Amino acid sequence: MREVNKKPSFKIVMLISKFFPAVGGTEAQAMALSRALIRNGHDVKILTSRLPGTESFETVQDIPVHRISPHRNFLTSILFIIRGFLHVAFARPRIDIVHAHLFYSPSILASLCGILLRKKTISKLGRSGADGDVRRNLATLAGRIKLSIFKRSINLFIAVNEEIRDELLSIGVPQGRIQMIPNGVDTETFCPAAPAEKEKLKSTNSIPFSPCALYLGRLIPRKRIHYLIPMWAKVVEKFPDAGLMIVGDGEMRGTLEALVRKLGIARRVCFTGVVMNPVDYLRCADVFILPSETEGISNSLLQAMSCAVPVVVAKNSGADALIDDERNGFIIDVEKADETRKIIERLLASESLRAEIGEGARKTILERYSIQSVAKEYEKVYCELLKDDV
């Protein structure tokens, strides 16, 4: 008997400049989406650059990863494009979709695959604003040429928020070639911890603070941690047992550590550096703080909300999409230090308020941002792109 309405299976190659053990937001999203698609029966592999200490081919969490060039400079980016094109060309019958992440060499490679190999192509943008995919390219002649090529050769653009969509429209990308799909989070891994489990996780990970506030991300200027630390110095005057965990690394770490010492709060702030799997830190946090100037949809914010941690987030495009103020989180203006400090203190003072806001955060994620639901949205996109080839 012939099977009816069989779910289609797609062969997808993901293009990304860096991948695990790199731990940025783009890498985390590519990992989570690839794993979800593989679990749904699709054939997914990743083409990326080769970081020091990695193999040219390996399987990472069930995902085949081909590292086709070093990650160093402009010349190695060209090498990535050339080798990537040859890889796709030789594997052409076994590839349905070429899915690029960000408007860098992966999208250039995807454009070539679309133009010369007639492959269906997708480019996902990660961030809006001055440092985002569109405006950063608009600032240079080479970038404007890239955008012109992308507009002509990429079949579909993925925007994770409305601001990215509007930026694409502003450079002439038709509405019909833009799809809004948010970032997603693995809600089974990033799940709430009961109070007793939180304390156990703190002990296991040598976290001496209770209550514990958390920042997770890169230590770079646009993340605005330099606003948070002086604010925290005043918080601990009222909550002397509270502590701030700063998980991540970046160019500002030395400056931030010096600021902590200058303010005399070194015992109340802990810098961990990069943590490959931060799930324990998120699950045991009592408050999550994200003072970033711009975001797409922050991975760490999604993860914290999925863990039912109350979030305090600077107003930006990513926060606008996620947060219903005072229902599933708090939106702040970090330049208004006193107002922000009072919100943090309200949360630190009230376990019931933390539970209420955290419950609302978890509900939001389960309804709209689980990686399972995001993967289904991509499956619909792939099916629509390929229907003309059937």
C-alpha positions in Angstrom: 0.0 0.0 0.0 1.5 3.4 -1.0 2.3 5.8 1.8 0.3 9.1 1.6 1.4 12.5 2.7 4.9 11.4 3.7 6.8 14.3 5.4 9.6 15.5 3.1 13.2 15.1 4.1 15.7 17.8 3.1 19.4 17.8 2.5 20.8 21.0 4.0 24.3 22.5 4.1 24.8 25.2 6.8 27.5 27.8 6.0 29.0 29.6 9.0 32.3 31.4 9.5 33.0 29.8 12.9 31.5 26.9 14.7 32.1 24.9 17.9 34.3 25.3 19.9 33.5 28.9 19.2 30.6 29.8 21.5 28.9 33.0 20.1 25.2 33.4 19.6 25.3 32.6 15.8 27.2 29.4 16.5 24.8 28.4 19.3 21.8 29.0 17.0 23.3 27.0 14.1 24.0 24.1 16.5 20.6 24.1 18.0 18.8 24.4 14.7 20.9 21.7 13.0 20.3 19.3 15.9 16.6 19.9 15.8 16.4 19.4 12.0 18.5 16.1 12.3 16.1 14.9 15.0 13.2 15.6 12.6 14.8 13.3 10.0 16.7 15.8 7.8 20.3 15.5 6.5 22.3 18.4 7.8 26.0 19.2 7.6 28.0 22.2 8.4 30.8 23.9 6.4 32.9 26.2 8.4 36.5 27.4 9.0 39.1 25.5 11.0 39.9 26.8 14.4 43.2 25.9 16.1 43.1 22.5 17.7 40.2 21.2 15.6 40.0 18.5 13.0 39.2 19.0 9.3 36.2 16.7 9.8 34.4 15.7 13.0 30.9 15.0 14.3 29.8 17.5 16.9 26.6 16.5 18.8 25.5 14.3 15.8 26.2 17.1 13.3 28.8 16.4 10.5 31.2 19.3 10.5 33.6 20.0 7.6 36.3 22.6 8.4 37.5 23.7 5.0 39.9 26.5 5.6 41.8 28.3 8.5 40.1 31.2 10.2 42.6 34.1 10.1 42.1 36.9 7.7 40.7 38.1 4.3 42.8 35.6 2.3 41.5 32.7 4.3 38.0 34.0 3.9 38.6 33.8 0.1 39.9 30.2 0.5 36.8 29.4 2.5 34.6 30.6 -0.4 36.6 28.7 -3.0 36.8 25.4 -1.1 33.2 25.7 0.0 32.0 26.2 -3.6 33.9 23.1 -4.7 32.5 21.1 -1.8 28.9 22.0 -2.7 29.6 21.5 -6.5 30.9 18.0 -6.0 28.0 17.2 -3.6 25.4 19.0 -5.7 23.0 16.1 -6.2 23.0 15.5 -2.4 22.2 19.1 -1.4 18.7 20.8 -1.6 19.3 23.9 0.4 22.3 26.2 1.1 21.7 28.0 4.3 24.1 30.8 5.2 24.5 32.5 8.6 25.2 36.3 8.5 26.2 38.6 5.7 29.9 37.6 5.5 31.8 35.0 3.5 29.0 32.3 4.1 26.5 34.5 2.3 29.0 35.2 -0.5 29.5 31.5 -0.9 25.7 30.9 -0.8 25.3 33.5 -3.6 27.8 31.7 -5.8 26.0 28.4 -5.2 22.7 30.1 -6.2 24.1 31.8 -9.3 26.4 29.0 -10.7 24.9 25.8 -9.2 21.2 26.8 -9.2 20.8 25.9 -5.6 18.1 27.3 -3.4 19.7 29.7 -0.9 18.9 31.2 2.4 20.7 33.9 4.4 19.9 34.5 8.0 20.8 37.9 9.5 21.8 38.1 13.2 21.6 41.7 14.3 20.2 45.1 13.4 21.6 48.5 14.1 24.9 50.2 13.3 26.9 47.0 14.0 24.3 44.7 12.3 24.4 42.9 9.0 22.8 45.5 6.8 24.1 48.8 8.1 27.7 47.6 8.6 27.8 46.6 4.9 26.2 49.9 3.8 29.1 51.8 5.4 31.7 50.6 2.8 31.8 50.3 -1.0 32.7 46.6 -0.8 29.8 46.1 1.6 27.4 47.8 -0.7 28.5 45.6 -3.6 27.9 42.6 -1.5 24.4 43.7 -0.6 23.7 44.2 -4.3 24.9 40.7 -5.1 22.9 39.2 -2.2 19.7 41.0 -3.3 20.0 39.4 -6.8 21.1 35.9 -5.8 19.8 34.9 -2.4 16.3 33.3 -2.6 15.2 34.1 0.9 16.4 36.2 3.9 15.6 35.3 7.5 15.0 38.2 9.9 14.9 37.4 13.6 13.2 40.7 14.4 11.2 43.5 12.8 14.1 46.0 12.7 16.2 43.6 10.6 13.2 43.1 8.3 12.8 46.9 8.0 16.5 47.3 7.2 16.2 44.7 4.4 13.2 46.4 3.0 15.1 49.8 3.1 17.8 48.4 0.7 15.2 47.1 -1.8 14.7 43.5 -0.8 11.1 42.6 -1.7 8.8 41.7 1.2 8.1 38.3 -0.3 11.7 37.3 0.0 11.9 38.1 3.8 10.7 35.6 6.3 10.4 36.4 10.0 11.7 33.5 12.1 13.0 34.1 15.6 16.0 32.4 17.3 15.0 29.4 19.3 16.1 27.6 22.5 16.2 24.0 23.6 13.6 24.1 26.3 14.4 20.6 27.6 18.1 21.5 28.3 17.3 25.0 29.5 14.6 24.3 32.0 13.7 25.7 35.5 15.4 24.5 38.6 13.6 24.2 41.9 15.0 26.2 44.9 16.8 23.3 46.4 18.3 22.3 43.0 19.5 26.0 42.5 21.4 25.8 45.7 22.9 22.5 44.8 24.0 23.9 41.4 25.6 26.9 43.1 27.5 24.6 45.4 28.6 22.3 42.5 29.8 25.2 40.5 31.5 27.0 43.4 29.1 30.0 43.2 29.2 31.7 46.6 26.4 34.2 46.0 22.8 34.1 47.2 21.0 35.8 45.6 23.0 35.6 42.4 22.6 37.9 39.4 24.0 36.8 36.0 25.4 38.4 32.9 26.2 35.9 30.1 27.8 37.2 26.8 30.9 38.8 25.3 32.7 41.6 27.2 32.6 44.2 24.4 31.5 47.9 24.4 28.1 47.4 22.9 27.1 45.0 25.7 27.5 47.9 28.2 28.7 46.0 31.2 30.6 49.1 32.2 27.1 50.6 33.1 26.2 47.6 35.1 29.2 47.4 37.5 28.9 50.8 39.1 25.2 50.1 39.6 26.0 46.8 41.2 28.3 48.6 43.7 25.2 50.3 45.1 23.1 47.2 45.0 25.5 45.3 47.3 25.2 48.1 49.9 21.6 47.0 50.4 22.2 43.3 49.6 25.6 42.5 51.0 25.3 38.7 50.3 24.3 39.2 46.7 26.8 38.6 43.9 27.1 39.2 40.2 28.5 36.4 37.9 29.9 37.7 34.6 30.2 34.7 32.3 32.1 35.4 29.1 35.2 37.0 27.8 36.3 39.8 25.4 38.3 42.9 24.9 36.9 44.8 27.9 37.6 42.2 30.5 40.7 43.8 31.9 39.0 47.2 32.0 36.0 45.8 33.8 38.1 43.8 36.3 40.0 47.1 37.1 36.7 48.9 37.6 35.5 46.2 40.0 38.7 46.5 42.1 38.5 50.3 42.0 34.9 50.2 43.4 35.9 47.7 46.1 33.4 45.0 45.1 35.8 42.3 44.0 34.3 39.9 46.5 30.8 40.5 45.1 31.6 40.1 41.4 33.1 37.0 39.7 34.5 36.8 36.2 34.4 33.2 34.9 35.8 33.7 31.4 34.3 31.6 28.6 32.1 28.7 29.8 31.5 26.1 27.1 28.2 24.9 28.6 26.6 27.6 30.7 23.4 25.8 31.4 24.2 25.3 35.1 24.9 29.1 35.6 21.6 30.0 34.0 19.6 27.5 36.0 20.9 28.6 39.3 20.7 32.3 38.7 18.2 34.4 40.6 18.2 37.3 38.2 19.5 37.7 34.6 20.8 41.1 33.4 21.4 42.1 29.8 22.3 45.8 29.3 23.2 45.5 25.6 22.8 48.4 23.2 21.7 46.2 20.3 20.8 42.6 19.9 19.0 40.5 17.3 17.3 38.1 19.6 19.9 37.3 22.3 20.6 33.6 22.9 21.5 34.1 26.5 18.2 36.0 27.0 16.2 33.2 25.5 18.1 30.6 27.6 17.5 32.6 30.8 13.8 32.9 30.1 13.5 29.2 29.3 15.1 28.5 32.7 12.3 30.7 34.3 14.9 33.3 35.5 13.5 36.8 35.7 15.3 39.0 33.2 16.2 42.7 33.3 17.0 43.8 29.8 17.9 47.1 28.1 15.4 48.3 25.5 16.5 47.2 22.1 15.0 45.4 19.1 15.5 41.9 20.6 14.0 42.9 23.9 11.0 44.6 22.3 10.1 41.3 20.5 10.4 39.2 23.7 9.5 41.2 26.8 6.1 42.3 28.0 7.3 44.7 30.7 6.6 43.6 34.3 4.9 40.4 33.1 7.7 38.2 31.8 10.7 40.5 32.4 11.7 44.1 32.9 12.8 46.5 30.2 15.2 49.2 31.4 17.1 52.2 30.2 20.6 51.5 31.5 21.6 55.2 31.4 18.9 55.7 34.1 21.0 54.0 36.8 18.8 54.6 39.8 15.6 53.3 38.1 17.5 50.2 36.9 19.0 49.6 40.3 15.6 49.8 42.0 14.2 47.1 39.6 17.1 44.8 40.4 16.6 45.4 44.1 12.9 44.7 43.8 13.7 41.3 42.3 16.5 40.5 44.8 14.2 41.3 47.7 11.2 39.2 46.6 11.4 35.5 45.9 7.7 35.5 45.0 8.2 38.3 42.4 11.1 36.4 40.9 8.9 33.3 40.6 6.0 35.2 39.1 8.2 36.9 36.4 10.1 33.7 35.8 7.0 31.7 35.2 5.8 34.3 32.6 9.2 34.1 30.9 9.1 30.4 30.6 5.5 30.5 29.3 6.6 32.9 26.5 9.4 30.7 25.4 7.3 27.5 25.3 4.6 29.3 23.3 6.8 31.0 20.7 10.6 30.3 20.9 11.3 26.7 21.5 13.8 25.3 19.0 11.3 22.6 18.0 8.8 25.2 16.8 11.5 27.3 15.1 12.7 24.1 13.3 9.1 23.6 12.0 9.1 27.1 10.6 12.3 26.4 8.7 10.8 23.2 7.4 7.9 25.2 5.9 10.4 27.6 4.3 12.5 24.8 2.8 9.3 23.1 1.4 8.1 26.4 -0.1 11.5 27.1 -1.7 11.7 23.6 -3.2 8.2 23.2 -4.4 9.0 24.6 -7.9 11.7 22.0 -8.3 9.3 19.1 -7.7 
